[in-house]
Amino acid sequence: MSDAQKTILKRSRKSGSVSKPDYELAWSNYKQCVTSYGYTTPVLRQFSNGLYMIAMRDTTGMSDQQRKKFNEDENKCYNTEVIAVTGVYQMQIGNPGMLSDGDQAMVDCLHKAGIVPKNYDKEAYKKDLDAHAKNRPTTVDFSNAEMQSCWVANGASFGDVNDTDQWKPLG
């Protein structure tokens, strides 16, 4: 973990939360780390709740050796500069009650976002999630920006978020 990420976490412990400026700083440090290895600036997707997710990586044209080196370098930067700060910030946004049940935390987030009715519960969410995975109709729109924000806030990493943005690490 970098000194910068440690400093952010220490400051956050004192204040009781990760601030938006510190969250932004951690991602800025991540981008700087990646570019210091000679890659292009990472493309970040920002969701309606302010959270970031790295855009789909387009490694076409890279040799296996280049791809392996890129994955090592990018993972090092992510883990060194942003992983802990992002984990805390996501929890603050997506699961402030610190529920141990991730599905229930997701349902709570959807209720707060106002995109599901009051009677929408964990079982309905699980049915929707299963239907979505099978490309079947769902009661909630998985392409909805608020849905995606809740998903990201609760730690989901997925590629079907209308992700037209792509990051080509070698340009």
C-alpha contacts under 8 A as a table, 3 or more apart, distances in Angstrom:
res1	aa1	res2	aa2	distance
1	M	5	Q	6.47
1	M	6	K	6.80
1	M	79	N	6.82
1	M	80	T	4.29
1	M	81	E	6.57
2	S	5	Q	5.34
2	S	6	K	6.33
2	S	80	T	5.24
2	S	81	E	5.92
3	D	6	K	5.00
3	D	7	T	6.04
4	A	7	T	5.11
4	A	8	I	6.32
4	A	26	A	7.69
4	A	81	E	7.19
5	Q	8	I	5.11
5	Q	9	L	6.24
5	Q	26	A	6.59
5	Q	80	T	7.35
5	Q	81	E	5.55
5	Q	82	V	6.71
5	Q	84	A	7.68
5	Q	85	V	6.96
6	K	9	L	5.11
6	K	10	K	6.12
7	T	10	K	5.11
7	T	11	R	6.10
8	I	11	R	5.14
8	I	12	S	6.04
8	I	18	V	7.55
8	I	22	D	6.25
8	I	26	A	7.91
8	I	85	V	7.41
9	L	12	S	4.89
9	L	13	R	6.08
9	L	18	V	7.31
9	L	84	A	7.94
9	L	85	V	6.66
10	K	13	R	5.10
10	K	14	K	6.47
11	R	14	K	5.28
11	R	15	S	6.37
11	R	18	V	7.91
12	S	15	S	5.08
12	S	16	G	5.60
12	S	17	S	4.89
12	S	18	V	4.84
12	S	19	S	7.18
13	R	16	G	5.10
13	R	17	S	6.52
13	R	18	V	7.97
15	S	18	V	7.81
17	S	88	V	7.89
17	S	89	Y	7.67
17	S	92	Q	7.56
18	V	22	D	6.39
18	V	23	Y	6.63
18	V	85	V	7.14
18	V	88	V	6.92
18	V	89	Y	5.85
19	S	22	D	5.20
19	S	23	Y	6.23
19	S	89	Y	8.00
20	K	23	Y	4.98
20	K	24	E	6.14
21	P	24	E	5.04
21	P	25	L	6.06
22	D	25	L	4.83
22	D	26	A	6.18
23	Y	26	A	5.26
23	Y	27	W	6.55
23	Y	85	V	6.55
23	Y	86	T	6.91
23	Y	89	Y	7.10
24	E	27	W	5.25
24	E	28	S	6.17
25	L	28	S	4.93
25	L	29	N	6.12
26	A	29	N	5.07
26	A	30	Y	6.25
26	A	81	E	5.93
26	A	82	V	5.21
26	A	85	V	7.00
27	W	30	Y	4.89
27	W	31	K	6.27
27	W	81	E	7.38
27	W	82	V	6.12
28	S	31	K	5.16
28	S	32	Q	6.23
29	N	32	Q	5.05
29	N	33	C	6.09
29	N	81	E	6.07
29	N	82	V	7.74
30	Y	33	C	5.07
30	Y	34	V	6.28
30	Y	77	C	5.69
30	Y	78	Y	6.11
30	Y	80	T	7.96
30	Y	81	E	5.25
30	Y	82	V	6.30
31	K	34	V	5.18
31	K	35	T	6.22
31	K	41	T	6.01
31	K	42	P	5.99
32	Q	35	T	5.22
32	Q	36	S	6.08
32	Q	41	T	7.72
33	C	36	S	5.12
33	C	37	Y	6.93
33	C	77	C	5.70
33	C	81	E	7.88
34	V	37	Y	5.54
34	V	38	G	7.17
34	V	39	Y	6.12
34	V	40	T	7.63
34	V	41	T	7.00
34	V	42	P	7.33
34	V	73	D	7.16
34	V	74	E	6.15
34	V	77	C	6.20
35	T	38	G	5.06
35	T	39	Y	4.87
35	T	40	T	5.79
35	T	41	T	5.75
35	T	42	P	7.99
36	S	39	Y	7.29
37	Y	73	D	7.25
39	Y	169	P	5.05
39	Y	170	L	5.55
39	Y	171	G	7.71
40	T	168	K	7.14
40	T	169	P	5.05
40	T	170	L	6.00
40	T	171	G	6.07
41	T	169	P	7.46
42	P	54	I	7.12
42	P	55	A	7.80
42	P	167	W	6.04
42	P	169	P	7.19
43	V	54	I	6.16
43	V	55	A	5.57
43	V	165	D	7.26
43	V	166	Q	6.74
43	V	167	W	5.28
44	L	52	Y	6.08
44	L	53	M	5.66
44	L	54	I	4.56
44	L	55	A	5.37
45	R	52	Y	5.44
45	R	53	M	5.22
45	R	54	I	6.04
45	R	55	A	5.79
45	R	165	D	7.50
46	Q	50	G	5.92
46	Q	51	L	5.62
46	Q	52	Y	4.54
46	Q	53	M	6.63
47	F	50	G	5.32
47	F	51	L	5.40
47	F	52	Y	6.33
47	F	145	A	7.12
47	F	148	Q	7.43
47	F	149	S	5.47
48	S	51	L	7.41
48	S	145	A	6.58
48	S	146	E	6.59
48	S	149	S	6.07
49	N	93	I	7.60
49	N	146	E	7.83
49	N	149	S	5.92
51	L	90	Q	7.28
51	L	149	S	7.36
51	L	152	V	7.33
51	L	153	A	6.98
53	M	152	V	7.61
54	I	57	R	7.97
55	A	163	D	7.03
55	A	165	D	5.85
55	A	166	Q	5.33
55	A	167	W	6.05
56	M	159	G	7.14
56	M	163	D	7.08
56	M	165	D	6.87
56	M	166	Q	4.93
56	M	167	W	6.14
57	R	166	Q	5.79
57	R	167	W	4.87
57	R	168	K	6.16
57	R	169	P	7.37
58	D	166	Q	6.21
58	D	167	W	5.75
58	D	168	K	4.96
58	D	169	P	7.30
59	T	62	M	5.62
59	T	67	R	6.77
59	T	168	K	6.28
59	T	169	P	7.00
62	M	65	Q	7.88
62	M	66	Q	5.66
62	M	67	R	5.86
63	S	66	Q	5.07
63	S	67	R	6.07
64	D	67	R	5.06
64	D	68	K	6.06
65	Q	68	K	5.12
65	Q	69	K	6.17
66	Q	69	K	5.12
66	Q	70	F	5.98
67	R	70	F	5.04
67	R	71	N	6.10
68	K	71	N	5.19
68	K	72	E	6.26
69	K	72	E	5.14
69	K	73	D	6.12
70	F	73	D	5.12
70	F	74	E	5.89
70	F	169	P	7.92
71	N	74	E	5.21
71	N	75	N	5.90
72	E	75	N	5.28
72	E	76	K	6.10
73	D	76	K	5.11
73	D	77	C	6.30
74	E	77	C	5.14
74	E	78	Y	6.15
75	N	78	Y	5.03
75	N	79	N	6.00
76	K	79	N	5.25
76	K	80	T	5.81
77	C	80	T	5.07
77	C	81	E	5.72
77	C	82	V	7.69
78	Y	81	E	5.53
78	Y	82	V	5.38
78	Y	83	I	5.85
79	N	82	V	6.07
79	N	83	I	5.06
79	N	84	A	7.67
80	T	83	I	7.13
82	V	85	V	5.43
82	V	86	T	5.84
83	I	86	T	5.24
83	I	87	G	6.12
84	A	87	G	5.07
84	A	88	V	6.39
85	V	88	V	5.37
85	V	89	Y	6.12
86	T	89	Y	5.04
86	T	90	Q	5.84
87	G	90	Q	5.27
87	G	91	M	6.27
87	G	155	G	7.90
88	V	91	M	5.14
88	V	92	Q	6.31
89	Y	92	Q	5.05
89	Y	93	I	6.36
90	Q	93	I	5.16
90	Q	94	G	5.74
90	Q	95	N	7.54
90	Q	152	V	7.71
90	Q	153	A	4.76
90	Q	154	N	6.54
90	Q	155	G	7.08
91	M	94	G	5.24
91	M	95	N	4.86
91	M	96	P	5.92
91	M	98	M	7.11
91	M	153	A	6.79
91	M	154	N	6.90
92	Q	95	N	5.93
92	Q	96	P	4.72
93	I	96	P	6.21
93	I	153	A	6.04
94	G	105	A	7.10
94	G	106	M	7.31
94	G	109	C	6.07
94	G	150	C	6.09
94	G	153	A	4.43
94	G	154	N	5.20
95	N	98	M	5.26
95	N	99	L	6.54
95	N	105	A	5.57
95	N	106	M	7.73
95	N	109	C	7.32
95	N	153	A	7.63
95	N	154	N	6.77
96	P	99	L	7.93
98	M	105	A	7.96
99	L	102	G	6.87
99	L	104	Q	7.40
99	L	105	A	6.03
100	S	105	A	7.96
101	D	104	Q	5.39
101	D	105	A	6.30
102	G	105	A	4.97
102	G	106	M	6.18
102	G	154	N	7.17
103	D	106	M	5.06
103	D	107	V	6.31
103	D	122	K	6.15
103	D	125	Y	7.51
103	D	126	K	7.62
104	Q	107	V	5.00
104	Q	108	D	6.12
104	Q	121	D	7.79
104	Q	122	K	5.70
105	A	108	D	5.07
105	A	109	C	6.21
105	A	154	N	7.32
106	M	109	C	5.06
106	M	110	L	6.24
106	M	150	C	6.48
106	M	151	W	6.91
106	M	154	N	6.44
107	V	110	L	5.02
107	V	111	H	6.21
107	V	120	Y	7.56
107	V	121	D	6.41
107	V	122	K	6.18
107	V	125	Y	6.87
108	D	111	H	5.07
108	D	112	K	6.22
109	C	112	K	5.07
109	C	113	A	6.13
109	C	150	C	5.78
110	L	113	A	5.02
110	L	114	G	6.26
110	L	115	I	5.86
110	L	116	V	6.09
110	L	146	E	7.70
110	L	147	M	6.64
110	L	150	C	6.54
111	H	114	G	5.04
111	H	115	I	6.41
111	H	116	V	5.74
111	H	117	P	7.07
111	H	118	K	6.82
113	A	146	E	6.42
114	G	117	P	7.39
115	I	140	V	7.60
115	I	146	E	7.45
115	I	147	M	7.50
116	V	120	Y	6.11
116	V	140	V	6.98
117	P	120	Y	5.43
118	K	121	D	7.99
120	Y	124	A	6.00
120	Y	125	Y	7.33
121	D	124	A	5.30
121	D	125	Y	6.30
122	K	125	Y	4.98
122	K	126	K	6.15
123	E	126	K	5.06
123	E	127	K	6.22
124	A	127	K	5.10
124	A	128	D	6.14
125	Y	128	D	5.00
125	Y	129	L	6.01
126	K	129	L	5.00
126	K	130	D	6.14
127	K	130	D	5.17
127	K	131	A	6.09
128	D	131	A	5.01
128	D	132	H	5.92
128	D	137	P	8.00
128	D	138	T	5.09
128	D	139	T	6.52
128	D	140	V	7.04
129	L	132	H	5.07
129	L	133	A	6.21
129	L	138	T	7.95
130	D	133	A	5.17
130	D	134	K	6.44
131	A	134	K	5.10
131	A	135	N	6.15
131	A	136	R	4.84
131	A	137	P	6.39
131	A	138	T	6.16
132	H	135	N	4.95
132	H	136	R	5.65
132	H	137	P	6.90
132	H	138	T	6.40
132	H	142	F	7.68
133	A	136	R	7.59
138	T	141	D	6.81
141	D	144	N	5.43
141	D	147	M	7.28
142	F	147	M	6.00
142	F	148	Q	6.76
142	F	161	V	7.91
143	S	147	M	7.04
143	S	148	Q	6.75
143	S	161	V	6.19
143	S	162	N	6.95
144	N	147	M	5.17
144	N	148	Q	6.28
145	A	148	Q	5.12
145	A	149	S	6.10
146	E	149	S	4.89
146	E	150	C	6.19
147	M	150	C	5.20
147	M	151	W	6.15
148	Q	151	W	4.89
148	Q	152	V	6.13
148	Q	161	V	6.85
149	S	152	V	5.22
149	S	153	A	5.98
150	C	153	A	4.96
150	C	154	N	6.15
151	W	154	N	5.27
151	W	155	G	6.66
151	W	156	A	5.43
152	V	155	G	5.19
152	V	156	A	4.99
152	V	157	S	6.71
153	A	156	A	7.36
158	F	161	V	7.12
159	G	162	N	7.91
159	G	163	D	6.73
160	D	163	D	6.46
163	D	166	Q	7.45
168	K	171	G	5.08
